[in-house]
């Protein structure tokens, strides 16, 4: 399956191939081998389940080191985990490998009890008892500023392939790009809060000091 897909990608002239959302080191190695055999740049990202290990029992850092040693150009994490639970594993990966490191969390507020969005409960949702994945994650969605913060944390530890996985929205991506000091095309529509009726300062409620009174 990997060989077939990579052949199509190569035929289409891709710059590199990403093998991702893989929870087994051995499966990741199979994908990596096919990418390298095709002569392409390989990005290999793992989805680490609850327990912080691959399905075989490698730590994320150990698995990434194995993949680097087998020729991966970029190794890292994608999917399953939100920003905090992804960041939990990134520093040890960065210490273990010398190649580029990738981080593409899901934009959901996963936590120690529920480290992945594959199974997570929403304490504010009374109509569903238990798992709200995948069709009722709305109340657990990170805002743009949380994703920007994650981006800055990545840059601080030299994680240099940064993105978002399942659940990404355009405003997340734009804010992350801005956090990196870039002005993407969508920056043209970046919200100018100085013009907001309540929060701004141009002819807004704040001008006549009624904001607090009106908004409470
Ligand atoms: Zn995903």
Boltz pocket constraint, residues with backbone or C-beta under 6 A from the ligand:
constraints:
  - pocket:
      binder: B
      contacts: [[A, 21], [A, 78], [A, 79], [A, 80], [A, 106], [A, 165], [A, 166]]
      max_distance: 6.0
